[in-house]
Amino acid sequence: MKVYKKESVQHINASLEECWSFFSNPKNLQIITPKSMGFEVTDYDDKLMYAGQIIQYKITPLLGIKLNWMTEITVVKENSYFIDEQRFGPYTLWHHKHFFEATANGTQMTDIVHYALPLGFIGRIMNALVVRNELKTIFEYRHKKVEEIFNTK
């Protein structure tokens, strides 16, 4: 199994507490995900993020094909970091770490995703042709939306 890594760092002109409040709320995932993904949170318990929380989504990543995706919040350290991991969905492995660090003039947010695709050689080809670029597009969109929400005040 080939494991890939995607890392993103962004400075946010907001306090650590403001950032944590926004990014630790599953409802806000739809705001920072491209509409073209057909991303919809379909089920979660409407509580503040905690370790063990299950979140379910529908996504339409490719060719209009709807997929179910379930992640579990496995670790939470308030105002510092949280980790979500896929339980069911399109990846063989999805492990997403979200780090938040106070800076002199705001917050630095770092995302690190490790992922793997099914189907061996075919999965590696799909990553090279589609998935890697799709993740790049999603993170670029997210960066832009976070800029609009926090950095244009």
N, C-alpha and C positions, 0 to 999 in steps of 0.2 A: 504494500500500500504506500503510495507516494503522498506525503503530507506537505501541504503548501502553507505559506505564512503571508499574511497581509497586515501591514502596520500603518497606522495613521496617527498623526499628532496635530492638535489644533489648539491655538490660544483663544480663550473666551474672555471677553470683557465683562465678567460677572463673578460674584463671590463663589467660593466653593459650595456654600450652602444652596445658592440659587441653581448652580449647575447640577448638584446632586438631586435636588427636588425635581428638576425637569427630566434628567436622563434616567432616574430610577423609577419613573412612572411609565409602565408599559403602554398606556394610552398614547403617549407622545411618540412612540415608534412610527405610527402612521404619518405623523407630521414630517418626519425627517427621512422618509423612504419615498423614492420616486413613484409617482402614480402609475407609471408603466409596469411596475412590479405587481400591481393588483394586490398589494399587501393589506391585510385586514386582520386585526386582533379579533379572534372569534370567542375566546374564553380565557378568563383569569379571574381570580377571586376578589378583585377590586380592593385589595389591601396594599399597604405600602410594601415595597420589595422586601423579601426575606428569603433566606436559604431554604430550599425545598419548594419554592413557589413554581407552579407549572403555568406556562403561558402557551396558548394555542393560536395559530395563525392560518390563514389561507394566503397563498402567493401564486402568482401567475408569471413565473420567470421567463418562460420560453414558449413561443408558438401558441399562446392562449391556453396552455395546459394548466389547469388549476391543481395545486398540490397542497396537502395538509402538512403543517410543520408544528412540532411541539418542542419547546425548550424548557429546561429547568434552570432556575437560578440556583447555582450550587454553593456559592460563597458570597457573602455580603459583609463588607466592613464600611459602615456608614461614613459618608463624606470622604471616602478613600478609594474603594474599588468594589466591583462586583463581577461575577463570572456567570455567563450563561452557556449551557451545553445543550446540543440537540439530543432529544430522546427519540423522536421519529421525524423523518423528513428526507430531503433530497440528498443529503451528504452522508458519507460513511462516518465522518468525524466532523464536528463543528464545536469548537471551544473558543469562546469569545471573551477576552478580558477587557474591562473598561476601567481605566485608572484616572483619578482626578487629583491634581496637586495644586495647592494654592501657590500663586506667584505674586510678585510685587504689585502687579496691576491686573489681577484676575485669576484665572484658572487655566492650567494646562490639562487637556484631556488627551489621553493616549488609548487607542484601541489596538489590540493585538488579536488577530484571528488565526487559528490553526484550523485547516480544513483538509478533508480528503474526499475524493469522489469514488463512487462504486465503479465496477466494470473494468478494473485494471487498465490495460492499454487504451481502451476506448475512453475511459475516464480521463486519462492523461491527455488524450487528443482533445476531448471536450473542454478541459481546463485551458489548454493552449488556444483553442479557437473561440471559446465562448465565456466560460465561467470566470476566468481571471479578469477579462475585460468587463464583464457584468459587475463583478465586485468593485472594480476600479470606478465604474460609473456610479454605483450606489454610494461609495464613500465620497466621491466628488460632490454628488448631490447633497449628501448629508452635510458636508463641509459648508456648502453654499447656504443651506437652510439655517444652519447654526449661526453663520455670519449674519443672516437676515434677522434672526430672532434676538441675538445677543449683542452683536458687534456694530449695529447701526443705530444704537440708542444715542 
